[in-house]
Amino acid sequence: MLVTSLHPNLDSATVIRERQLRVESGASEYVHAVHPSILAQVETGSAVNVSARFREVVDLFEPKRESTPAGFRVETTGTHSVTLDLVRDIGYARDGQRRPTSLLFSADSANPYEIAECRDLIANVTCNPGIVYDLFLNNPEANVGGQFSDLNEVLQAIGDEVGPGCDISVELHDPYEQDFAKILDEIQMYEDILSRYRLVVKVPHTGAISPSASSQLLTGDGLLNNRYYDGSPEDLLRGHSLAHKLHELGHRVNFTLMFEPYQTPLALQIRPYFINAFIRNRLSATRRISGLLAAFEATEDSWFIRELRQYLIANHYLGKGDAELDLLETLSQAKRMVAYRHNESSDGLDSARASVRWLRASNLPDSRLIVCSLDGDTLFPMVMSMLVEPEFIDLQDRVLLTTDPRYLARWASSPHVISYQQRFLKACEGSVSRVPSSAS
């Protein structure tokens, strides 16, 4: 164990000697990898060993055994005979030290070049088929020179870039696949690249879409015949069933495509590792619907309600079969929806607030919320403001904020940064820095 700045006068060997710790045979190199501040908490004279998982993790991620890897916390069991274990926890950096803040950041990207620029700031990477194929693999401006040909190569590069401290969420290619063995084969392929410690399986909510009806979204006008909630329990809970099966097999699940506060308590029943609150598109839809309602109230022109009905169908709030839905019923449904979304605030963060509250009340201490789908001039600052409100400040360790690296990096600057840099650069202009020579 190397001497660290946190304990400049101690190393692990010194702590072991001074506390007369009796390291079990074959465990010495592993115990010496533990930070001295952690070993100093072991009762004097104790026998010390490491778990099989401790050995596996260190061999996989820190083969030189100079430290414990990022992304794991050290736990001890026993008193006079102590066993050290490594438990996956992305809230921890190298040497079992906590990250600087309880709030964690995540990159919503499959672009290894972008991820490299923010790797020291993030604890998670998340991607989906749209991010992988539309934004990276099939985008020649991003996938420069076509260097990457498939998802496996991308995942390998991302894993190499971020190291063991980041979880990597990979979404299933087809959640409607009815052969469960094929899904397990897909997961195994990702696990072989990333290891079970870093892989988080993204399972989406599947909505009122049966495997046979999914083709409706890919052909013609891309609309479902039925409404988003008009389906069998089997179809509506398909994602829940799949996520539950994977959890039972020991996989960590990122249960995604969560937009409404009422989705959260049902999602928590499958014991997910991550839940989500998608913000941008839902907020944009609420504003559009509110605008059409306001225009109708100001003018009493039924054109705005017909436009509203068309918008609700095009965005799957209504089904294709609702093209002739009574205008009064359209108006009533839209008003109820907006009232629900504006119940507490009109800032679009009601889903995030509700999800954090549900996590506080849950019996799932290791589950976290990912606040995602952020864009524009206000959403990031509003989320930051929400998380320092008295109600939520002690729950920051239950939250990750994910966005694409470019949007995340935007919030490192301010107009005043430019103003001050201009002043400093002008002050230095024409000056010559002189470093005294050794001769002088």
C-alpha positions as CSV (number, residue, x, y, z in Angstrom):
1,M,0.0,0.0,0.0
2,L,1.4,3.4,-1.0
3,V,1.6,6.2,1.5
4,T,-1.2,8.6,0.7
5,S,-1.8,12.3,1.3
6,L,-4.6,11.5,3.7
7,H,-2.2,9.6,6.0
8,P,1.3,11.0,5.1
9,N,3.0,9.3,8.0
10,L,1.4,5.9,7.8
11,D,1.2,3.1,5.4
12,S,-0.7,-0.2,5.6
13,A,2.3,-2.1,6.8
14,T,2.9,0.3,9.7
15,V,-0.8,0.1,10.8
16,I,-0.7,-3.7,10.6
17,R,2.5,-3.8,12.7
18,E,1.5,-1.2,15.3
19,R,-2.0,-2.7,15.8
20,Q,-0.5,-6.2,15.9
21,L,-3.0,-7.4,13.3
22,R,-2.5,-11.1,12.4
23,V,-3.0,-11.4,8.7
24,E,-4.1,-14.8,7.6
25,S,-1.9,-16.9,5.3
26,G,-2.3,-16.0,1.7
27,A,-4.1,-12.7,2.4
28,S,-1.1,-10.5,3.0
29,E,-0.9,-8.8,-0.4
30,Y,-4.7,-8.1,-0.4
31,V,-4.7,-6.7,3.2
32,H,-1.8,-4.5,2.3
33,A,-3.9,-3.0,-0.5
34,V,-6.4,-1.7,2.0
35,H,-6.1,2.0,2.9
36,P,-4.4,2.6,6.3
37,S,-7.4,4.6,7.6
38,I,-9.6,1.6,7.2
39,L,-7.1,-0.9,8.8
40,A,-6.7,1.6,11.7
41,Q,-10.4,0.9,12.6
42,V,-9.8,-2.8,13.1
43,E,-9.5,-3.8,16.8
44,T,-5.9,-4.3,17.9
45,G,-4.7,-7.9,17.9
46,S,-7.4,-9.1,15.5
47,A,-6.9,-11.8,12.9
48,V,-7.5,-10.4,9.4
49,N,-8.6,-12.1,6.3
50,V,-10.3,-11.2,3.0
51,S,-13.3,-12.6,1.3
52,A,-13.3,-14.5,-2.0
53,R,-15.0,-11.5,-3.6
54,F,-12.3,-9.2,-2.3
55,R,-9.7,-11.3,-4.0
56,E,-11.7,-11.5,-7.2
57,V,-12.3,-7.7,-7.4
58,V,-8.7,-6.8,-6.6
59,D,-7.3,-9.4,-9.1
60,L,-9.7,-8.1,-11.8
61,F,-9.2,-4.4,-11.4
62,E,-6.0,-3.8,-9.3
63,P,-3.7,-6.7,-10.2
64,K,-0.7,-4.8,-8.7
65,R,-2.5,-4.8,-5.4
66,E,-1.4,-1.3,-4.4
67,S,-4.9,-0.2,-3.5
68,T,-8.6,-1.1,-3.6
69,P,-10.3,-0.1,-6.8
70,A,-12.7,2.8,-7.3
71,G,-16.4,1.8,-7.2
72,F,-16.2,-0.4,-4.1
73,R,-16.5,0.3,-0.4
74,V,-14.6,-1.8,2.1
75,E,-16.8,-3.6,4.6
76,T,-15.7,-5.6,7.7
77,T,-17.4,-8.5,9.5
78,G,-16.4,-10.0,12.8
79,T,-14.5,-8.4,15.7
80,H,-11.5,-10.4,16.9
81,S,-11.5,-12.4,13.6
82,V,-12.2,-9.8,10.9
83,T,-13.0,-10.5,7.2
84,L,-12.6,-7.6,4.7
85,D,-15.0,-7.5,1.8
86,L,-15.4,-5.2,-1.2
87,V,-19.0,-4.2,-2.0
88,R,-20.0,-2.5,-5.2
89,D,-20.8,1.2,-4.5
90,I,-20.1,3.9,-7.1
91,G,-20.3,6.5,-4.4
92,Y,-16.7,5.5,-3.5
93,A,-13.4,6.4,-5.2
94,R,-10.1,4.5,-5.0
95,D,-8.9,3.3,-1.6
96,G,-12.4,3.0,-0.2
97,Q,-12.7,6.8,0.1
98,R,-16.0,8.5,-0.6
99,R,-16.4,10.6,-3.7
100,P,-16.4,14.4,-3.1
101,T,-20.2,14.8,-3.2
102,S,-23.0,12.5,-2.4
103,L,-24.7,13.6,-5.7
104,L,-23.2,11.7,-8.6
105,F,-23.0,12.5,-12.2
106,S,-23.4,10.3,-15.3
107,A,-22.6,10.5,-19.0
108,D,-25.5,9.8,-21.3
109,S,-23.3,8.7,-24.2
110,A,-21.8,5.9,-26.2
111,N,-19.1,8.0,-27.6
112,P,-15.7,7.0,-26.0
113,Y,-14.1,10.3,-27.2
114,E,-16.7,12.4,-25.4
115,I,-16.7,10.2,-22.3
116,A,-12.9,10.6,-22.1
117,E,-13.3,14.3,-21.5
118,C,-15.5,13.9,-18.4
119,R,-14.4,10.5,-17.0
120,D,-13.0,12.1,-13.8
121,L,-16.3,13.6,-13.0
122,I,-18.7,10.7,-13.5
123,A,-19.7,7.6,-11.7
124,N,-21.9,6.0,-14.4
125,V,-22.3,5.8,-18.1
126,T,-25.7,5.0,-19.6
127,C,-26.7,4.4,-23.2
128,N,-29.7,3.1,-25.3
129,P,-30.1,1.9,-28.9
130,G,-30.7,5.5,-30.1
131,I,-27.5,6.8,-28.4
132,V,-25.5,3.8,-29.6
133,Y,-26.5,3.7,-33.2
134,D,-28.0,7.0,-34.2
135,L,-25.7,9.3,-32.3
136,F,-22.5,7.3,-32.5
137,L,-21.9,4.2,-34.6
138,N,-23.9,5.4,-37.6
139,N,-22.8,9.0,-37.2
140,P,-19.6,9.6,-39.2
141,E,-19.0,12.9,-37.4
142,A,-18.9,11.1,-34.1
143,N,-17.5,7.7,-35.1
144,V,-14.5,9.2,-36.8
145,G,-13.2,7.1,-39.7
146,G,-15.6,4.3,-38.7
147,Q,-13.1,3.1,-36.1
148,F,-15.9,1.3,-34.2
149,S,-18.0,-1.3,-36.0
150,D,-20.3,-2.7,-33.3
151,L,-21.6,-2.2,-29.8
152,N,-19.1,-4.7,-28.3
153,E,-16.2,-2.6,-29.5
154,V,-17.8,0.5,-28.1
155,L,-18.4,-1.0,-24.7
156,Q,-14.8,-2.3,-24.5
157,A,-13.5,1.2,-25.2
158,I,-15.8,2.8,-22.7
159,G,-14.9,0.3,-20.0
160,D,-11.2,0.9,-20.7
161,E,-11.8,4.7,-20.5
162,V,-13.7,5.0,-17.3
163,G,-12.1,2.1,-15.3
164,P,-13.7,0.2,-12.5
165,G,-15.3,3.2,-10.7
166,C,-18.1,3.7,-13.2
167,D,-21.2,1.5,-13.7
168,I,-22.2,1.1,-17.3
169,S,-25.9,0.7,-18.1
170,V,-26.6,-1.1,-21.4
171,E,-30.1,-1.4,-22.7
172,L,-31.5,-4.6,-24.0
173,H,-31.7,-4.7,-27.7
174,D,-35.3,-6.1,-27.8
175,P,-37.3,-6.1,-24.6
176,Y,-40.1,-7.8,-26.5
177,E,-38.0,-10.9,-27.2
178,Q,-40.0,-13.8,-26.1
179,D,-37.1,-16.3,-25.8
180,F,-35.7,-15.5,-22.4
181,A,-32.5,-17.5,-23.2
182,K,-31.7,-15.1,-26.0
183,I,-31.9,-12.2,-23.5
184,L,-29.6,-14.0,-21.1
185,D,-27.1,-14.6,-23.9
186,E,-27.1,-10.9,-24.8
187,I,-26.5,-10.0,-21.1
188,Q,-23.7,-12.5,-20.9
189,M,-22.0,-11.0,-23.9
190,Y,-22.0,-7.5,-22.2
191,E,-20.9,-9.1,-18.9
192,D,-17.9,-10.7,-20.6
193,I,-16.8,-7.3,-21.7
194,L,-17.6,-5.2,-18.6
195,S,-17.7,-7.8,-15.8
196,R,-20.8,-8.3,-13.6
197,Y,-19.5,-5.6,-11.3
198,R,-19.8,-2.8,-13.8
199,L,-22.7,-3.9,-16.0
200,V,-26.2,-2.6,-15.2
201,V,-28.9,-4.0,-17.5
202,K,-31.3,-1.4,-18.7
203,V,-34.8,-2.7,-18.9
204,P,-37.4,-0.3,-20.3
205,H,-41.1,0.0,-19.4
206,T,-42.8,-1.5,-22.3
207,G,-46.3,0.1,-22.3
208,A,-49.4,-1.3,-23.9
209,I,-47.4,-2.8,-26.7
210,S,-47.6,-6.5,-27.4
211,P,-44.8,-8.2,-29.3
212,S,-47.0,-8.5,-32.4
213,A,-48.2,-4.9,-32.1
214,S,-44.7,-3.4,-31.9
215,S,-44.5,-3.4,-35.7
216,Q,-47.2,-0.6,-35.7
217,L,-44.5,1.8,-34.4
218,L,-42.2,1.0,-37.3
219,T,-44.5,1.2,-40.2
220,G,-46.9,3.7,-41.8
221,D,-47.7,6.6,-39.5
222,G,-46.0,4.9,-36.5
223,L,-49.1,5.2,-34.3
224,L,-50.6,2.5,-32.1
225,N,-54.2,1.7,-32.7
226,N,-54.8,1.7,-28.9
227,R,-54.1,4.2,-26.1
228,Y,-50.8,4.0,-24.1
229,Y,-52.6,2.3,-21.2
230,D,-55.1,0.2,-23.2
231,G,-53.5,-3.2,-23.1
232,S,-53.4,-6.5,-21.2
233,P,-51.7,-6.7,-17.8
234,E,-49.2,-9.1,-19.5
235,D,-48.2,-6.4,-22.0
236,L,-48.3,-3.4,-19.6
237,L,-46.2,-5.3,-17.0
238,R,-43.9,-7.0,-19.5
239,G,-41.0,-4.8,-18.5
240,H,-41.7,-5.3,-14.8
241,S,-41.7,-9.1,-15.3
242,L,-38.5,-9.1,-17.2
243,A,-36.8,-6.8,-14.7
244,H,-37.9,-9.0,-11.8
245,K,-36.6,-12.1,-13.5
246,L,-33.2,-10.5,-14.0
247,H,-33.1,-9.2,-10.4
248,E,-33.8,-12.7,-9.2
249,L,-30.9,-14.0,-11.2
250,G,-28.6,-11.4,-9.5
251,H,-28.4,-8.8,-12.2
252,R,-28.6,-5.1,-11.3
253,V,-31.4,-3.5,-13.3
254,N,-31.7,0.1,-14.5
255,F,-35.5,0.3,-14.9
256,T,-35.9,3.0,-17.5
257,L,-38.5,5.0,-19.5
258,M,-40.1,6.5,-16.4
259,F,-41.9,9.8,-16.9
260,E,-44.8,10.1,-14.5
261,P,-44.7,10.1,-10.7
262,Y,-47.2,7.3,-10.5
263,Q,-44.8,4.9,-12.3
264,T,-42.4,5.0,-9.4
265,P,-44.0,2.9,-6.7
266,L,-44.8,0.1,-9.1
267,A,-41.3,0.2,-10.5
268,L,-39.8,-0.1,-7.0
269,Q,-41.5,-3.4,-6.5
270,I,-39.0,-5.2,-8.7
271,R,-36.1,-3.9,-6.5
272,P,-34.3,-1.9,-9.3
273,Y,-30.8,-0.7,-8.9
274,F,-31.7,2.5,-10.8
275,I,-35.1,4.2,-11.4
276,N,-35.4,7.2,-13.7
277,A,-37.2,10.5,-14.1
278,F,-37.2,11.7,-17.7
279,I,-37.7,15.5,-17.7
280,R,-37.3,17.3,-21.1
281,N,-39.9,15.7,-23.4
282,R,-42.6,15.5,-20.8
283,L,-42.1,19.1,-19.8
284,S,-42.2,20.2,-23.5
285,A,-45.4,18.3,-24.0
286,T,-47.0,19.8,-20.9
287,R,-46.1,23.3,-22.1
288,R,-47.5,22.6,-25.6
289,I,-50.8,21.2,-24.2
290,S,-51.1,24.1,-21.7
291,G,-50.5,26.6,-24.5
292,L,-53.3,25.1,-26.6
293,L,-55.6,25.1,-23.6
294,A,-54.8,28.7,-22.9
295,A,-55.4,29.7,-26.5
296,F,-58.8,28.0,-26.5
297,E,-59.8,29.7,-23.2
298,A,-58.8,33.1,-24.6
299,T,-60.5,32.7,-28.0
300,E,-63.1,29.9,-27.6
301,D,-62.0,28.8,-31.1
302,S,-62.5,25.0,-31.4
303,W,-59.6,24.9,-33.8
304,F,-57.3,24.8,-30.8
305,I,-59.0,21.7,-29.4
306,R,-58.8,19.9,-32.8
307,E,-55.1,20.8,-32.9
308,L,-54.8,19.6,-29.3
309,R,-56.5,16.3,-30.2
310,Q,-54.1,15.8,-33.2
311,Y,-51.1,16.6,-30.9
312,L,-52.2,14.1,-28.3
313,I,-52.6,11.4,-31.0
314,A,-49.3,12.1,-32.6
315,N,-47.5,11.9,-29.2
316,H,-49.3,8.7,-28.0
317,Y,-51.5,10.3,-25.3
318,L,-54.4,9.1,-27.4
319,G,-54.6,6.2,-29.8
320,K,-55.0,6.2,-33.6
321,G,-58.6,5.3,-33.1
322,D,-59.3,8.5,-31.3
323,A,-59.2,10.7,-34.4
324,E,-62.8,11.6,-34.0
325,L,-62.8,11.8,-30.2
326,D,-65.4,14.2,-28.9
327,L,-63.8,17.7,-28.5
328,L,-65.2,18.2,-25.0
329,E,-63.7,14.8,-23.9
330,T,-60.4,15.9,-25.5
331,L,-60.6,19.1,-23.5
332,S,-61.5,17.4,-20.3
333,Q,-58.6,14.8,-20.6
334,A,-56.1,17.5,-21.3
335,K,-57.2,19.7,-18.4
336,R,-57.0,16.7,-16.0
337,M,-53.5,15.8,-17.1
338,V,-52.1,19.4,-16.8
339,A,-53.7,19.8,-13.4
340,Y,-51.9,16.6,-12.3
341,R,-48.6,17.8,-13.6
342,H,-49.0,21.2,-12.1
343,N,-50.2,20.0,-8.7
344,E,-47.0,21.1,-7.0
345,S,-45.0,23.1,-9.5
346,S,-44.9,23.9,-13.2
347,D,-41.1,23.4,-13.5
348,G,-41.4,19.8,-14.7
349,L,-39.5,18.3,-11.8
350,D,-42.6,16.8,-10.1
351,S,-41.6,13.3,-11.2
352,A,-38.0,13.8,-9.8
353,R,-39.4,15.1,-6.5
354,A,-41.9,12.3,-6.2
355,S,-39.2,9.6,-7.0
356,V,-36.8,10.9,-4.4
357,R,-39.6,10.9,-1.8
358,W,-40.5,7.3,-2.7
359,L,-36.9,6.3,-2.3
360,R,-36.8,7.9,1.1
361,A,-39.9,5.8,2.1
362,S,-38.7,2.6,0.5
363,N,-36.9,-0.4,1.9
364,L,-34.3,-0.2,-0.8
365,P,-31.3,1.6,0.6
366,D,-29.1,0.8,-2.4
367,S,-31.5,2.0,-5.1
368,R,-30.9,5.4,-6.8
369,L,-32.7,7.8,-9.0
370,I,-31.3,8.9,-12.3
371,V,-32.6,12.3,-13.3
372,C,-32.2,12.3,-17.1
373,S,-33.3,13.9,-20.4
374,L,-32.1,17.4,-19.6
375,D,-31.6,20.2,-22.1
376,G,-31.9,23.9,-22.5
377,D,-31.0,26.9,-20.3
378,T,-32.9,26.1,-17.1
379,L,-33.3,22.4,-16.4
380,F,-29.8,21.7,-15.0
381,P,-29.8,24.8,-12.7
382,M,-33.3,23.9,-11.6
383,V,-32.3,20.3,-10.6
384,M,-29.3,21.7,-8.7
385,S,-31.6,24.1,-6.9
386,M,-34.1,21.3,-6.1
387,L,-31.4,19.1,-4.6
388,V,-30.3,21.8,-2.1
389,E,-33.8,22.3,-0.8
390,P,-34.1,21.3,2.8
391,E,-36.3,18.4,2.0
392,F,-33.8,16.8,-0.4
393,I,-30.3,17.8,0.7
394,D,-29.8,14.7,2.8
395,L,-31.0,12.5,-0.1
396,Q,-28.4,13.5,-2.6
397,D,-26.7,10.2,-2.2
398,R,-29.8,8.6,-3.8
399,V,-29.5,10.7,-7.0
400,L,-27.5,10.6,-10.2
401,L,-27.8,13.3,-12.8
402,T,-27.1,12.1,-16.3
403,T,-26.8,14.1,-19.5
404,D,-24.6,14.1,-22.6
405,P,-21.1,15.2,-21.9
406,R,-21.4,18.4,-24.0
407,Y,-24.5,19.6,-22.0
408,L,-22.8,18.6,-18.7
409,A,-19.6,20.5,-19.6
410,R,-21.7,23.6,-20.4
411,W,-22.3,24.1,-16.7
412,A,-18.7,24.5,-15.9
413,S,-18.7,28.0,-17.3
414,S,-20.3,31.4,-16.7
415,P,-20.2,34.8,-18.5
416,H,-18.1,36.1,-15.7
417,V,-15.4,33.4,-16.4
418,I,-14.9,35.0,-19.8
419,S,-14.9,38.5,-18.3
420,Y,-12.3,37.7,-15.7
421,Q,-10.2,35.7,-18.2
422,Q,-10.2,38.7,-20.5
423,R,-9.0,40.9,-17.7
424,F,-6.2,38.4,-16.7
425,L,-5.1,37.9,-20.3
426,K,-4.9,41.6,-20.9
427,A,-2.9,42.0,-17.7
428,C,-0.4,39.4,-18.9
429,E,-0.2,40.6,-22.5
430,G,3.3,41.7,-23.4
431,S,4.8,40.6,-20.0
432,V,7.6,38.1,-19.8
433,S,7.7,35.6,-17.0
434,R,11.3,35.2,-15.8
435,V,12.4,32.1,-14.0
436,P,15.6,32.6,-12.1
437,S,18.4,30.4,-13.6
438,S,20.4,28.1,-11.4
439,A,23.5,30.2,-12.0
440,S,21.8,33.2,-10.4
